[in-house]
Amino acid sequence: MTRRSSLLLVVVLGTVGCMVGPNYRRPDVAPPPSWGELAPTAPQEGRSDAIVDGAPTAWWTTFDDQLLMSLIRRTVASNLTLQQAEARVREARASRRIAAADLWPQIGAAGSYTRIRTSKNGLSTGGPGRMFNLFQTGFDANWEVDVFGGNRRSVEAADASVEATEDDRNAVLVSLMAEVGLEYVTYRSLQQRIALANQNLAAQQGTLDLTRRLLNAGLAPELDVQRAAAQVATTASTIPLLEQQAAQAMHRLGILIAQPPMALQQELAAVGPIPKPPAQVAVGLPSELLLRRPDVARSERQLASQTAAIGVATRDLFPRFFITGAASLQSVRASDFLDWQSRALSIGPSVSWPIFEGGRIRANIALQTATQQELLAAYEAVVLQAFQDVEDALVAFSHEQATRAQLEEAVRANQRAAELARNLYRQGLTDFLTVLVAEQSVFTSQDTLAQTERDVALEVVALYKAVGGGWDAAPTAREVADTGS
């Protein structure tokens, strides 16, 4: 190696450590000091029973429903959407290893044997028409000295992409577990509504039988019979739709655990209660939300990866330095192939620098910068949406609880009114329209209460999803599922 090339190499190696492009800084986000729907100044009727302290992990256990917990475990163990998300994590990790490979020398080996005949009518070495063999083998190496940090920025971007895909996997977990909770609560609610419809149908059928007896005794007009018959038919008409919706919820639960749609038919056949939500929910502080909610973390990691991509694009403005070398054995006779004098060596630095590319490099830098600005705005939007989701879930939870309390009182009053109306009708002290209205009010209030009990449970699930709860407990759920518990 000449003195000039040695000096160039020293200069190149001495500048390693420079990193082109902007250094990433996590965006500053000022979370509210507390949740507005939990503030002391919030109207009492809008307050929630949710509490601030605590971490919302393994939230499904708070419902104390063994089948729900089993479905969650099976979803974590088998869900196909989750398997796709986990495969994307493996893809990102492999891509990161590919990017990191550029930091190391690239070494290759080759060997060949060639039978050569020189031309009599052309330029040739060793005389025209000569026949000889050429044996050769050796190694060659090429290493780009990452002077301006372009390769290191690529690895930085790949690292952030890996973390983004891991957060995406966690976001999928949060959504899947919430979806299982939603479908299961919906299914149990539909079972309750079907049972209530059948109970009211039986009561209305009894009223129809009573009007027929009174008609036969000449104590009631046929109009009462027809009204009672219409009410029975109307109530009966609601049951097939509820059964259809229940079957569809069961089908969705089967798919969530990666089973055929009818796989849970026997397991869910028995009518079960609507899962009762806990009296208090751990939602944590607003400042913790940014660290716990995976879709926020995913958006932030995507921003970090794109910031590093600006440095990768900026690297093209500068020269690229390489050190190349080769070591081989060459011989025209096999007997001399391993002789020390058959060696051939070469080593030296090289440089390449794009001078003019029609503005492509700077346009690419502008593209990557604009994409970073887009992702920054997207991150800020995700953060605001996360805060809104929690506040919306808090106020919905509290108001659904208030609605449920009022409906429970309405059901008790309507049941008593219907009982009184039927007794008065038997005694001929009131008309049948009063009975009809009272019985319809019972059915309507009971059905509405069942839906509200469902909505209270669903709002709790939505609240847990809003605060990003559950994904950190998923490995435990997977381990339990794998042991067959």
C-alpha positions in Angstrom: 0.0 0.0 0.0 1.4 3.4 -0.9 1.9 6.2 1.6 -0.8 8.3 -0.1 -3.4 5.5 0.1 -2.4 4.8 3.7 -2.9 8.4 4.6 -6.4 8.3 2.9 -7.3 5.2 4.9 -6.2 6.9 8.2 -8.3 10.0 7.4 -11.3 7.8 6.5 -11.1 5.7 9.6 -10.6 8.8 11.7 -13.9 10.3 10.5 -16.0 7.2 11.4 -18.5 8.3 13.9 -20.1 11.1 12.0 -23.8 10.6 11.5 -25.7 12.5 8.8 -29.3 13.4 9.2 -31.3 14.6 12.2 -30.9 12.9 15.6 -34.3 11.6 16.8 -36.0 13.1 19.8 -39.3 11.9 21.2 -42.0 14.5 20.6 -42.9 16.4 23.7 -46.5 15.8 24.6 -48.1 17.4 27.6 -50.8 15.0 29.0 -53.6 16.4 31.2 -52.9 16.1 34.9 -56.0 14.0 35.4 -59.0 12.6 33.6 -61.6 15.2 33.2 -64.5 12.7 33.7 -63.0 11.9 37.1 -62.3 15.5 38.1 -64.0 16.7 41.4 -65.8 19.4 39.4 -67.5 16.9 37.1 -71.3 16.7 37.5 -72.2 13.9 39.9 -74.5 12.2 37.4 -71.6 12.1 35.0 -69.1 10.7 37.4 -67.7 7.2 36.9 -66.8 4.6 39.5 -63.4 4.2 37.8 -60.3 4.8 39.9 -57.0 6.2 38.8 -54.5 4.0 40.6 -53.6 0.5 39.4 -52.6 -1.1 36.1 -55.3 -2.6 33.8 -53.6 -6.0 33.2 -55.5 -9.2 32.7 -58.8 -7.2 32.9 -60.9 -10.2 31.8 -60.3 -11.8 35.1 -62.3 -9.0 36.8 -65.5 -10.3 35.3 -65.2 -13.6 37.2 -66.4 -15.6 34.2 -64.5 -18.8 33.6 -65.7 -19.3 30.0 -64.7 -15.7 29.1 -61.2 -16.3 30.6 -60.9 -19.5 28.6 -61.9 -17.9 25.4 -59.3 -15.1 26.0 -56.6 -17.7 26.5 -57.5 -19.7 23.4 -57.6 -16.5 21.3 -54.1 -15.6 22.5 -52.8 -19.1 21.7 -54.5 -19.6 18.3 -55.9 -16.5 16.7 -54.8 -16.2 13.1 -54.7 -12.4 13.0 -52.3 -12.5 15.9 -50.2 -15.1 14.2 -49.9 -12.7 11.2 -48.8 -9.9 13.5 -46.2 -12.1 15.1 -44.9 -13.2 11.7 -44.5 -9.5 10.8 -42.3 -9.1 14.0 -40.1 -11.9 12.7 -40.0 -10.3 9.3 -38.9 -7.0 10.8 -36.2 -8.7 12.9 -34.9 -10.4 9.8 -34.8 -7.1 7.9 -32.9 -5.6 10.7 -30.2 -8.3 10.4 -30.0 -7.6 6.7 -29.5 -3.9 7.4 -26.8 -4.6 10.0 -24.9 -6.8 7.6 -23.8 -3.7 5.7 -21.7 -2.7 8.7 -19.4 -5.7 8.3 -16.9 -6.6 5.5 -18.4 -8.7 2.7 -16.1 -11.7 2.1 -16.5 -14.2 -0.8 -14.6 -17.3 -2.0 -14.3 -18.6 -5.6 -12.4 -21.2 -7.5 -12.2 -22.2 -11.1 -10.4 -24.3 -13.7 -10.1 -23.1 -17.3 -8.6 -24.8 -20.4 -7.3 -22.1 -22.7 -6.2 -22.0 -26.3 -4.7 -18.8 -27.6 -5.7 -17.4 -31.0 -3.2 -17.6 -33.9 -4.8 -14.6 -35.6 -5.2 -12.3 -32.5 -3.2 -10.9 -29.7 -2.3 -13.6 -27.2 0.0 -14.2 -24.3 2.6 -16.9 -24.6 2.4 -17.2 -28.4 -0.3 -18.1 -30.9 -2.1 -21.4 -30.8 -0.8 -22.4 -27.4 -2.8 -24.7 -25.2 -2.6 -24.4 -21.4 -4.6 -24.8 -18.2 -5.4 -22.2 -15.6 -6.1 -23.1 -12.0 -7.2 -20.4 -9.6 -9.0 -20.0 -6.2 -9.1 -17.3 -3.5 -11.0 -14.9 -1.4 -12.1 -11.3 -2.0 -13.4 -8.8 0.5 -15.1 -5.5 0.3 -15.9 -3.2 3.3 -17.7 0.1 3.1 -16.3 2.4 5.8 -19.4 4.1 7.2 -17.9 7.5 7.3 -21.1 9.5 7.3 -23.2 7.0 9.2 -25.7 6.1 6.4 -25.5 2.4 7.2 -25.8 3.0 10.9 -28.9 5.2 10.2 -30.3 2.2 8.3 -29.8 0.0 11.3 -31.3 2.7 13.5 -34.4 2.8 11.3 -34.6 -1.0 11.3 -34.4 -1.1 15.1 -37.3 1.3 15.4 -39.2 -0.7 12.8 -38.8 -3.8 14.9 -40.1 -2.0 17.9 -43.0 -0.6 15.9 -44.0 -4.1 14.7 -43.8 -5.4 18.3 -46.1 -2.6 19.4 -48.4 -3.4 16.5 -48.5 -7.0 17.7 -49.5 -5.7 21.1 -52.1 -3.4 19.6 -53.6 -6.5 17.8 -53.7 -8.3 21.1 -55.6 -5.4 22.8 -58.1 -5.3 19.9 -58.6 -9.1 19.8 -59.1 -9.5 23.5 -61.6 -6.6 23.5 -63.4 -8.2 20.6 -63.7 -11.5 22.4 -65.1 -9.6 25.4 -67.5 -7.7 23.1 -68.8 -10.8 21.3 -69.1 -12.9 24.5 -71.0 -10.2 26.3 -73.2 -9.7 23.3 -73.9 -13.4 23.1 -74.9 -13.7 26.7 -77.1 -10.6 26.4 -78.9 -12.1 23.4 -79.5 -15.3 25.4 -81.0 -13.2 28.2 -83.2 -11.3 25.8 -84.4 -14.5 24.2 -85.2 -16.0 27.6 -87.1 -12.8 28.6 -89.0 -12.8 25.3 -90.1 -16.4 25.9 -91.1 -15.5 29.5 -93.2 -12.6 28.3 -94.6 -14.7 25.5 -95.8 -17.2 28.0 -97.4 -14.5 30.1 -99.1 -12.9 27.1 -100.3 -16.4 26.0 -101.9 -16.7 29.4 -103.6 -13.4 28.9 -104.8 -14.5 25.4 -106.3 -17.7 26.9 -108.0 -15.6 29.6 -109.7 -13.3 27.0 -110.9 -16.4 25.0 -112.5 -17.8 28.2 -114.1 -14.5 28.9 -115.3 -14.3 25.3 -116.9 -17.7 25.5 -118.6 -16.7 28.7 -119.9 -13.5 27.1 -117.9 -11.3 29.4 -115.4 -9.9 26.8 -115.6 -8.6 23.2 -113.8 -10.3 20.4 -111.7 -7.2 20.0 -109.9 -8.1 23.3 -109.1 -11.5 21.9 -107.7 -10.1 18.6 -105.6 -7.6 20.5 -104.1 -10.3 22.8 -103.4 -12.5 19.8 -101.7 -9.6 18.0 -99.5 -9.0 21.0 -98.5 -12.7 21.3 -97.6 -12.8 17.6 -95.6 -9.5 17.9 -93.6 -10.8 20.8 -93.0 -14.1 19.1 -91.7 -12.3 16.0 -88.8 -10.8 17.9 -87.3 -14.2 18.9 -86.0 -15.4 15.5 -84.0 -12.2 15.0 -82.5 -12.5 18.4 -81.6 -16.2 17.8 -80.0 -15.2 14.5 -77.9 -12.5 16.2 -76.9 -14.9 18.9 -75.8 -17.6 16.4 -73.7 -15.0 14.5 -72.0 -13.9 17.7 -71.2 -17.5 18.5 -69.8 -17.9 15.0 -67.5 -14.9 15.4 -66.2 -16.3 18.7 -65.4 -19.5 17.0 -63.4 -17.7 14.3 -61.5 -15.7 17.0 -60.1 -18.8 18.5 -59.2 -20.1 15.0 -62.0 -22.8 15.0 -64.9 -23.4 12.6 -68.0 -21.2 13.3 -69.9 -24.0 15.0 -67.1 -25.1 17.2 -68.5 -23.5 20.4 -72.1 -24.6 19.9 -72.1 -27.1 22.7 -69.9 -25.0 25.0 -72.2 -22.0 24.7 -75.5 -23.9 24.6 -76.4 -23.3 28.3 -77.9 -19.9 29.0 -75.4 -17.9 31.1 -75.6 -14.5 32.8 -74.3 -11.4 31.3 -70.8 -10.9 32.7 -71.0 -8.5 35.6 -68.3 -5.8 35.4 -66.3 -4.8 38.5 -67.5 -1.8 40.5 -64.2 0.0 40.0 -61.8 0.0 37.0 -58.1 0.7 37.1 -57.4 3.3 34.4 -54.1 4.8 35.6 -52.9 8.3 35.0 -53.0 10.2 31.7 -49.2 10.3 31.7 -49.0 6.5 31.8 -51.3 6.2 28.8 -48.5 7.1 26.4 -46.3 4.4 27.7 -48.9 1.7 28.0 -51.1 2.0 24.9 -49.5 0.1 22.1 -50.9 2.0 19.2 -49.4 5.2 20.6 -46.0 3.5 21.0 -46.2 2.0 17.5 -46.8 5.5 16.0 -43.9 6.9 17.9 -41.6 4.2 16.8 -42.7 4.7 13.2 -41.7 8.3 13.5 -38.3 7.3 14.9 -37.7 5.0 12.0 -38.6 7.6 9.5 -36.3 10.2 11.1 -33.4 7.8 10.6 -34.5 7.3 7.0 -33.7 11.0 6.4 -30.1 10.3 7.4 -30.0 7.3 5.0 -31.2 9.6 2.2 -28.8 12.4 3.2 -25.8 10.0 3.0 -26.1 10.0 -0.8 -24.9 13.6 -0.9 -21.5 12.5 0.3 -18.8 10.2 -1.0 -18.7 6.5 -0.1 -15.4 4.9 0.9 -14.5 1.3 0.5 -11.6 -0.9 1.3 -11.3 -3.9 -1.1 -8.9 -6.7 -1.1 -8.3 -10.1 -2.7 -6.0 -13.1 -2.1 -5.8 -16.0 -4.5 -3.7 -18.8 -5.9 -3.2 -19.0 -9.7 -1.2 -21.5 -11.6 -1.1 -23.0 -15.1 0.1 -26.3 -13.8 -1.7 -28.3 -11.1 1.6 -29.3 -9.5 2.4 -25.7 -8.8 -1.0 -24.7 -7.6 -0.2 -24.8 -3.9 3.3 -23.3 -4.3 3.9 -20.1 -2.3 4.9 -18.3 -5.5 1.4 -18.9 -7.0 -0.1 -16.4 -4.6 -1.7 -13.1 -5.8 -2.6 -10.3 -3.4 -4.3 -6.9 -3.7 -5.7 -4.4 -1.2 -6.6 -0.8 -1.4 -9.2 1.9 -0.7 -11.7 3.3 -3.3 -14.2 6.0 -3.3 -17.4 6.8 -5.2 -19.3 10.0 -5.2 -22.4 10.8 -7.3 -21.8 14.2 -8.9 -25.0 14.8 -10.9 -28.2 12.8 -10.8 -30.8 15.4 -11.9 -31.9 16.4 -8.4 -32.8 12.8 -7.4 -30.9 12.8 -4.1 -32.3 16.1 -2.8 -35.8 15.1 -3.9 -35.4 11.9 -2.0 -34.3 13.8 1.1 -37.3 16.1 0.7 -39.6 13.1 0.4 -38.3 11.4 3.5 -38.6 14.7 5.4 -42.1 15.3 4.3 -43.0 11.7 5.3 -41.5 12.3 8.8 -43.6 15.4 9.2 -46.7 13.4 8.2 -45.8 10.8 10.8 -45.3 13.4 13.4 -48.8 14.8 12.8 -50.1 11.2 12.8 -48.4 10.6 16.2 -49.9 13.7 17.7 -53.3 12.7 16.4 -53.0 9.2 17.8 -52.2 10.7 21.2 -55.2 13.0 21.2 -57.4 10.2 20.0 -56.1 8.0 22.9 -57.1 10.7 25.4 -60.5 11.1 23.8 -61.1 7.3 23.9 -60.5 7.2 27.6 -62.7 10.2 28.4 -65.5 8.9 26.1 -65.3 5.5 27.8 -65.3 7.0 31.3 -68.4 9.1 30.6 -70.2 6.3 28.8 -69.5 3.9 31.7 -70.9 6.2 34.3 -74.0 7.1 32.3 -74.8 3.5 31.4 -74.7 2.7 35.1 -77.1 5.5 35.9 -79.4 4.3 33.1 -79.3 0.7 34.4 -80.3 1.9 37.9 -83.3 3.7 36.5 -84.4 0.8 34.3 -84.2 -1.6 37.2 -86.7 0.6 39.0 -88.9 0.8 35.8 -89.0 -3.0 35.4 -90.1 -3.4 39.0 -92.9 -0.8 38.6 -94.0 -2.2 35.2 -94.2 -5.8 36.6 -96.4 -4.6 39.5 -98.5 -2.6 37.1 -99.1 -5.6 34.8 -100.0 -7.8 37.8 -102.5 -5.2 39.0 -104.0 -4.7 35.5 -104.6 -8.5 35.0 -106.3 -8.8 38.4 -108.5 -5.8 37.7 -109.4 -7.2 34.2 -110.4 -10.5 35.7 -112.8 -8.7 38.0 -114.1 -6.6 35.2 -112.8 -3.4 36.7 -110.7 -2.2 33.8 -110.6 -2.6 30.1 -108.2 -4.9 28.2 -106.3 -2.1 26.7 -104.8 -1.3 30.1 -103.6 -4.9 30.4 -102.2 -4.8 26.9 -100.2 -1.6 27.6 -99.0 -2.9 31.0 -97.7 -6.2 29.6 -96.0 -4.5 26.6 -94.3 -2.1 29.0 -93.0 -5.0 31.0 -91.5 -6.6 27.9 -90.0 -3.4 26.6 -88.4 -2.4 29.9 -87.0 -5.8 30.6 -85.5 -6.0 27.1 -84.1 -2.5 27.4 -82.6 -3.4 30.8 -80.9 -6.5 29.4 -79.4 -4.3 26.6 -78.3 -1.8 29.2 -76.6 -4.5 31.3 -74.8 -5.5 28.1 -73.8 -1.9 27.4 -72.4 -1.4 30.9 -70.2 -4.5 30.4 -69.2 -3.4 26.9 -68.3 0.1 28.2 -66.0 -1.5 30.7 -64.3 -3.5 27.9 -64.1 -0.3 25.8 -62.5 1.5 28.8 -59.9 -1.2 29.2 -59.2 -1.1 25.5 -58.9 2.7 25.6 -56.2 2.6 28.3 -54.3 -0.2 26.5 -54.9 -2.8 29.1 -54.2 -6.5 28.7 -51.4 -6.9 26.2 -48.7 -7.2 28.9 -50.7 -10.1 30.4 -51.0 -12.0 27.1 -47.8 -14.0 27.5 -49.2 -15.4 30.7 -52.5 -16.2 29.0 -50.5 -18.0 26.2 -48.5 -20.0 28.7 -51.7 -21.1 30.5 -53.3 -22.1 27.1 -50.2 -24.1 26.1 -50.4 -26.1 29.3 -54.0 -27.0 28.6 -55.4 -25.3 31.6 
